[in-house]
Amino acid sequence: MYRLPMGVSIPEAYTIRRRYHIFMWRLAGSIILLSSTFALLRAEVRKLTLKQTVGIAMKQNPDIVSARLDEQQAEQAVRIAKDPFIPKVFVGSGAAYSYGYPMSIEGSAPSVFQARAVASIFNRPLSYQVAQAKEDARGRALDAASRSEEIALRTASLFLDAERAARAADIAWRQVESARKVAEETAVRVREGRELAVEARRAELNVAVARQHAQELEGQQEYAQRSLSVVLGFDPQDQIEPAKDERALPELPASEESAAKIALENSREVKRLESSLLAKGYEVRANKAAWLPTVDLVAQYGLFSKFNNYEDFFRKFQRHNGQIGVSFQVPIYAGAASAARTAQAELEVSRIRVEVNRTRSRVALEARQSYQQLENAKTAAEVARLDLEVAREQLSILLARMQEGRVSMRDVENARYTENEKWIAFLNAQYAVERAAYELAWRTGSLMGLLL
């Protein structure tokens, strides 16, 4: 807080306080400007092709990394489920001095050294749990692959958006130049009295509208490039600049029926649900198997000592002792919980079956829709191409007439402005076709082979 110095009048204090506030505002502005400058200096522009961009996304995208970690966790869950069937060996010592009868220590006779081994030989509930864990791991792998395909499609879409916006912005700035020339000529005609003043203002409005459109496209380009940087796992300040490369449309299904059939065959979402259905089936069988007997391997060895008084209470004493065999357990009454768990799992199986059927119908429908969208985009691109050809021919005619003095430069620049509009429309239609093609490839499960 600023304090008034001793011996200073109110007007002087007001002036000093005003200067203080101005100084603080300038200081804050300088700090913000320096921070922005340092951020811009740290920003990096990377020029990549589409395949390079998708390749980096497959390695560094946070969602893909998270899905792979989930997949690894599922693989470790399989190892945990298998653990009871792997023999385990424990060694230790129960050495103790005995006074009187050698009593047991934690269920074993006193010994200098002891070892025991345990393992499950026959345990159907645990066997089904292992099978369930394997299916869960397969489902996680399918989910990770599905997540990778979604990120690949998103990366390709952002790449196309950035590339389209950059090319459209170049054309839009050419439109600004054409509109500016028209405005200059209109202003001359207004000064000469051959046009009304409103025409000059209309021409200035056209320049402002064209500049606004160009700036909007540049904003779209920057946003797409920064979004692409985030998808690739880079800093949001960085930008990914699409590099020019020749890309041909991928080979896609020849008909709508073929697209739906291939999509159903390759749908990872359907396969993941089917894997979940199998896993729940194993859970039902594991709960039902709780009534079956179990067989475990048991083996142990003990090294006894004479100071535990074994010779005083047993007719024969030997230092080395061991046994090996199997342990049987037959459940007589396992309670009502097992039956309740079985019923819950069976209800879940029924729910997943309904979900599988619904997903199959949706996948087929979406594949058909994607195929129709691709065909519609191709038709729209052809219309845009013909419209562009007409505009170009019209411009050529006006250029020839201008050389003959039959039309003004304003007419030519207006036609050039219209031609640039047709170029932007044709460019948008081309990218709409490419995006629709990649989406159909994603629906049919062939996208990764096209982009990697």
C-alpha positions in Angstrom: 0.0 0.0 0.0 1.3 3.5 -1.0 1.7 5.9 2.0 1.7 9.7 1.8 5.2 11.2 2.6 5.4 13.8 5.4 5.1 17.4 4.3 3.5 16.7 0.9 0.4 18.6 -0.1 -2.8 16.9 -1.4 -2.3 17.9 -5.1 1.3 16.7 -5.0 0.2 13.5 -3.3 -2.4 13.0 -6.0 0.3 13.4 -8.7 2.7 11.1 -6.9 0.0 8.5 -6.4 -1.0 8.7 -10.1 2.7 8.3 -11.2 3.0 5.3 -8.8 0.0 3.5 -10.3 1.2 4.2 -13.9 4.6 2.8 -13.0 3.0 -0.4 -11.5 0.8 -0.9 -14.5 3.8 -0.5 -16.9 5.8 -2.9 -14.7 3.0 -5.5 -14.8 2.7 -5.1 -18.6 6.4 -5.6 -19.1 6.3 -8.8 -17.0 3.4 -10.1 -19.0 5.1 -9.2 -22.3 8.4 -10.9 -21.2 6.5 -14.0 -20.2 4.7 -14.2 -23.5 8.0 -13.7 -25.4 9.7 -16.5 -23.4 6.7 -18.8 -24.1 6.9 -18.0 -27.8 10.7 -18.7 -27.8 10.1 -22.1 -26.1 7.4 -23.0 -28.7 8.6 -25.3 -31.5 7.2 -25.9 -34.9 7.6 -29.4 -36.2 7.0 -30.2 -39.9 5.6 -33.7 -40.3 3.9 -35.8 -42.9 0.6 -37.6 -42.1 2.3 -41.0 -41.6 5.0 -39.5 -39.4 2.4 -37.7 -37.3 0.3 -40.9 -36.8 3.5 -42.8 -36.0 4.4 -40.4 -33.2 0.9 -40.5 -31.9 1.0 -44.3 -31.6 4.1 -43.9 -29.4 3.5 -40.8 -27.3 -0.3 -40.2 -27.1 -1.3 -40.2 -23.4 -4.5 -42.2 -24.0 -2.6 -44.9 -25.8 0.0 -45.0 -23.1 -2.7 -45.4 -20.5 -4.4 -48.2 -22.5 -1.1 -50.1 -22.7 -0.6 -49.7 -19.0 -4.1 -51.2 -18.5 -3.1 -54.1 -20.8 0.0 -54.8 -18.8 -2.0 -54.8 -15.6 -4.3 -57.4 -17.1 -1.3 -59.5 -18.1 0.0 -59.4 -14.5 -3.5 -60.4 -13.3 -3.1 -63.6 -15.3 0.2 -64.3 -13.5 -1.6 -63.8 -10.1 -4.4 -66.1 -11.1 -1.9 -68.8 -12.0 0.0 -68.5 -8.8 -1.8 -71.2 -6.8 -0.8 -73.9 -9.3 2.9 -73.0 -9.1 4.8 -75.0 -6.4 6.0 -72.8 -3.5 8.8 -73.8 -1.2 9.3 -72.4 2.3 12.3 -73.0 4.5 12.8 -72.0 8.1 13.7 -73.2 11.6 11.7 -74.2 14.6 14.6 -74.8 16.9 13.8 -74.7 20.6 14.9 -76.4 23.9 12.3 -78.9 25.1 11.6 -79.7 28.7 9.5 -82.7 28.9 7.4 -83.8 26.0 8.4 -82.1 22.6 5.4 -80.0 21.8 4.7 -78.6 18.4 5.6 -75.1 17.3 3.0 -73.5 15.0 1.8 -77.0 14.0 5.2 -78.5 13.4 7.5 -80.5 15.6 10.6 -78.7 16.9 13.3 -78.9 14.3 16.7 -77.4 13.6 15.7 -76.9 9.9 12.5 -77.4 8.1 11.2 -77.0 4.5 7.8 -77.5 3.0 6.2 -77.2 -0.5 2.6 -76.6 -1.5 0.8 -76.4 -4.8 -2.7 -76.9 -6.2 -3.1 -79.9 -8.4 -6.8 -79.9 -9.1 -8.9 -76.9 -8.3 -11.6 -76.2 -10.9 -12.7 -72.8 -9.5 -9.1 -71.5 -9.6 -8.7 -73.0 -13.1 -11.7 -71.1 -14.4 -10.4 -68.0 -12.7 -7.2 -68.4 -14.7 -9.2 -68.7 -17.9 -11.3 -65.6 -16.9 -8.1 -63.6 -16.3 -6.8 -64.6 -19.7 -10.0 -63.4 -21.4 -9.9 -60.2 -19.4 -6.3 -59.7 -20.7 -7.4 -60.3 -24.2 -10.3 -57.8 -23.8 -7.8 -55.2 -22.5 -5.6 -55.8 -25.5 -8.6 -55.4 -27.9 -9.5 -52.2 -26.0 -6.0 -50.9 -26.3 -6.0 -51.6 -30.1 -9.4 -49.9 -30.4 -8.1 -46.9 -28.5 -5.1 -46.7 -30.9 -7.4 -46.8 -33.9 -9.5 -44.0 -32.5 -6.4 -41.8 -31.8 -5.1 -42.5 -35.3 -8.4 -41.3 -36.8 -8.4 -38.2 -34.6 -4.8 -37.5 -35.5 -5.6 -37.8 -39.2 -8.6 -35.6 -38.9 -6.7 -32.9 -37.1 -3.9 -33.2 -39.6 -6.4 -32.7 -42.5 -8.0 -29.7 -40.6 -4.6 -28.0 -40.2 -3.6 -28.7 -43.8 -7.0 -27.5 -45.2 -7.0 -24.4 -43.1 -3.5 -23.4 -44.2 -4.3 -23.8 -47.9 -7.6 -22.1 -47.5 -6.0 -19.2 -45.6 -3.6 -18.6 -48.5 -6.4 -18.5 -50.9 -8.4 -16.2 -48.6 -5.6 -13.7 -48.4 -5.6 -13.7 -52.2 -9.2 -12.8 -52.0 -8.3 -9.9 -49.7 -5.9 -8.7 -52.3 -8.5 -8.9 -55.0 -11.1 -7.1 -52.8 -8.5 -4.4 -52.1 -7.8 -3.7 -55.7 -11.6 -3.5 -56.4 -11.9 -1.0 -53.5 -9.1 1.1 -54.9 -10.6 1.3 -58.3 -14.0 2.0 -56.9 -12.6 4.9 -54.8 -11.1 6.3 -58.0 -14.4 6.1 -59.8 -16.2 7.7 -56.9 -13.7 10.7 -56.9 -14.3 11.0 -60.7 -18.0 11.1 -60.1 -18.7 7.8 -62.0 -19.8 5.9 -58.9 -21.9 6.7 -55.9 -20.1 7.0 -52.5 -22.0 4.0 -51.2 -20.2 1.8 -53.7 -16.9 2.7 -52.1 -18.2 1.8 -48.7 -19.5 -1.4 -50.0 -16.1 -2.2 -51.5 -14.4 -1.4 -48.2 -16.9 -3.7 -46.5 -16.0 -6.5 -48.9 -12.3 -6.0 -48.0 -13.1 -6.2 -44.3 -15.2 -9.3 -44.7 -12.5 -11.0 -46.8 -9.9 -10.1 -44.2 -12.1 -11.4 -41.4 -12.5 -14.7 -43.2 -8.8 -15.1 -43.8 -8.1 -14.4 -40.1 -10.7 -16.9 -39.0 -9.0 -19.5 -41.2 -5.6 -18.7 -39.7 -7.1 -19.1 -36.3 -8.5 -22.5 -37.3 -5.1 -23.5 -38.6 -3.3 -22.5 -35.4 -5.9 -24.3 -33.2 -5.7 -27.5 -35.3 -1.8 -27.4 -35.2 -1.8 -26.9 -31.4 -4.5 -29.6 -30.9 -2.4 -31.9 -33.0 0.6 -31.2 -30.8 -1.4 -32.1 -27.7 -2.5 -35.4 -29.4 1.1 -36.3 -30.1 2.1 -35.7 -26.5 4.0 -32.5 -27.1 3.7 -29.1 -25.3 0.5 -27.1 -26.2 2.7 -24.2 -27.2 4.2 -26.3 -30.0 2.7 -26.5 -33.4 2.6 -29.3 -36.0 2.9 -28.0 -39.5 1.7 -30.5 -42.1 4.4 -31.3 -44.7 3.3 -31.7 -48.3 3.1 -35.3 -49.5 1.2 -37.2 -52.1 -1.7 -39.2 -50.7 -4.0 -41.4 -52.7 -7.4 -42.5 -51.5 -7.3 -45.9 -49.8 -9.0 -49.0 -51.3 -12.3 -49.3 -49.6 -15.3 -51.7 -49.9 -17.0 -51.6 -53.2 -20.6 -51.6 -51.8 -22.6 -50.7 -48.8 -23.2 -54.4 -48.0 -19.6 -55.2 -48.2 -18.7 -52.3 -45.9 -21.2 -53.5 -43.2 -19.9 -57.1 -43.5 -16.2 -56.2 -43.2 -17.0 -53.8 -40.3 -18.7 -56.6 -38.3 -15.8 -59.0 -39.0 -13.2 -56.6 -37.9 -15.0 -54.6 -35.1 -12.8 -54.6 -32.1 -15.7 -53.3 -30.0 -17.8 -56.4 -30.8 -14.8 -58.6 -30.2 -14.2 -57.0 -26.8 -17.8 -57.6 -25.8 -17.5 -61.2 -26.9 -14.4 -61.5 -24.8 -16.2 -60.1 -21.8 -19.0 -62.6 -22.5 -16.5 -65.5 -22.4 -14.9 -64.1 -19.2 -18.3 -63.9 -17.5 -19.0 -67.5 -18.7 -15.9 -68.7 -16.9 -17.0 -66.8 -13.8 -20.3 -68.7 -13.9 -18.5 -72.0 -14.2 -16.1 -71.1 -11.5 -18.9 -70.4 -9.1 -20.7 -73.7 -10.0 -17.4 -75.6 -9.5 -17.2 -74.6 -5.9 -19.0 -77.9 -5.1 -16.2 -80.0 -6.7 -13.3 -81.5 -4.6 -9.9 -79.9 -4.6 -6.5 -81.7 -4.5 -3.3 -80.0 -3.3 0.3 -81.2 -3.2 1.9 -81.3 0.2 5.6 -82.1 1.0 7.8 -81.3 4.0 11.2 -82.1 5.5 12.5 -81.6 9.0 15.9 -82.0 10.6 15.4 -82.9 14.3 17.8 -82.6 17.2 18.4 -84.8 20.3 18.0 -82.0 22.8 14.2 -82.0 22.1 13.8 -85.3 24.1 12.5 -87.3 21.2 14.4 -90.4 22.4 12.6 -90.2 25.7 9.1 -90.4 24.3 9.5 -92.3 21.0 10.9 -95.8 20.5 12.9 -94.8 17.5 14.6 -91.5 16.6 16.1 -90.3 13.3 17.4 -86.9 12.5 16.1 -86.7 8.9 12.4 -86.8 8.3 10.2 -86.1 5.4 6.8 -86.7 3.7 5.1 -86.1 0.4 1.5 -86.6 -0.7 -1.7 -84.9 -1.6 -4.5 -83.3 0.4 -8.1 -83.8 -0.5 -10.9 -81.5 0.3 -14.6 -82.3 -0.5 -17.1 -79.5 0.2 -20.3 -80.8 1.8 -22.1 -77.6 2.2 -20.6 -74.4 0.7 -23.4 -72.1 1.8 -25.8 -69.9 -0.2 -23.3 -67.3 -1.3 -21.9 -69.5 -4.1 -25.4 -69.9 -5.7 -26.0 -66.2 -5.4 -22.7 -65.4 -7.1 -23.6 -67.8 -9.9 -27.0 -66.1 -10.4 -25.4 -62.7 -10.5 -22.8 -63.8 -13.1 -25.6 -65.4 -15.2 -27.6 -62.2 -15.2 -24.4 -60.3 -16.3 -24.0 -62.8 -19.1 -27.5 -62.1 -20.3 -26.9 -58.4 -20.2 -23.7 -58.7 -22.2 -25.5 -60.8 -24.8 -28.0 -58.0 -25.3 -25.2 -55.5 -25.6 -23.4 -57.6 -28.2 -26.4 -57.8 -30.4 -27.1 -54.1 -30.0 -23.5 -53.3 -30.8 -23.4 -55.5 -33.9 -26.5 -53.7 -35.2 -25.0 -50.3 -34.5 -21.6 -51.2 -36.1 -23.3 -52.4 -39.3 -25.5 -49.3 -39.4 -22.6 -46.9 -38.9 -20.6 -48.6 -41.6 -23.4 -48.2 -44.0 -23.8 -44.5 -43.1 -20.0 -43.9 -43.5 -20.2 -45.5 -46.9 -23.1 -43.2 -47.9 -21.3 -40.2 -46.6 -18.2 -41.1 -48.7 -20.3 -41.4 -51.8 -22.1 -38.1 -51.0 -18.7 -36.4 -50.4 -17.4 -37.7 -53.8 -20.5 -36.3 -55.5 -20.1 -32.9 -53.8 -16.4 -32.8 -54.7 -17.3 -33.4 -58.4 -19.9 -30.6 -58.3 -17.3 -28.3 -56.7 -14.8 -29.1 -59.4 -17.2 -28.3 -62.2 -18.2 -25.1 -60.4 -14.5 -24.1 -60.2 -13.9 -24.9 -63.8 -16.8 -22.6 -64.8 -15.4 -19.8 -62.6 -11.9 -20.2 -64.1 -13.2 -20.1 -67.6 -15.3 -17.0 -66.8 -12.1 -15.3 -65.4 -10.2 -16.2 -68.6 -12.9 -14.6 -70.7 -12.8 -11.4 -68.6 -9.0 -11.2 -68.8 -9.2 -11.4 -72.6 -11.9 -8.8 -72.7 -9.9 -6.5 -70.4 -7.0 -6.6 -72.8 -9.4 -5.5 -75.5 -10.6 -2.7 -73.2 -14.1 -4.0 -73.0 -14.2 -4.6 -69.2 -12.6 -2.9 -66.2 -10.1 -4.3 -63.8 -12.9 -4.2 -61.1 -14.8 -6.8 -63.1 -11.7 -9.0 -63.4 -10.9 -8.7 -59.7 -14.5 -9.5 -58.8 -14.3 -12.6 -61.0 -10.9 -13.5 -59.4 -12.5 -13.1 -56.0 -15.3 -15.5 -57.1 -12.8 -17.9 -58.4 -10.9 -18.0 -55.1 -14.2 -18.7 -53.3 -14.7 -21.7 -55.7 -11.2 -22.8 -54.9 -11.9 -22.8 -51.2 -15.1 -24.7 -51.8 -13.3 -27.3 -54.0 -10.6 -27.6 -51.4 -13.1 -28.2 -48.6 -14.9 -30.8 -50.7 -11.6 -32.7 -51.4 -10.7 -32.8 -47.7 -14.3 -34.0 -46.9 -13.8 -36.9 -49.3 -10.4 -37.8 -47.7 -11.8 -37.6 -44.2 -14.9 -39.7 -45.1 -12.5 -42.3 -46.6 -10.4 -42.5 -43.4 -13.6 -42.8 -41.3 -14.9 -45.6 -43.5 -11.5 -47.3 -43.2 -11.7 -46.9 -39.4 -15.2 -48.5 -39.4 -13.9 -51.5 -41.5 -10.7 -51.9 -39.4 -8.2 -51.1 -42.1 -7.1 -47.6 -41.0 -3.9 -48.6 -39.2 -2.6 -50.4 -42.3 -3.2 -47.2 -44.3 -1.6 -44.7 -42.0 1.4 -46.7 -40.7 
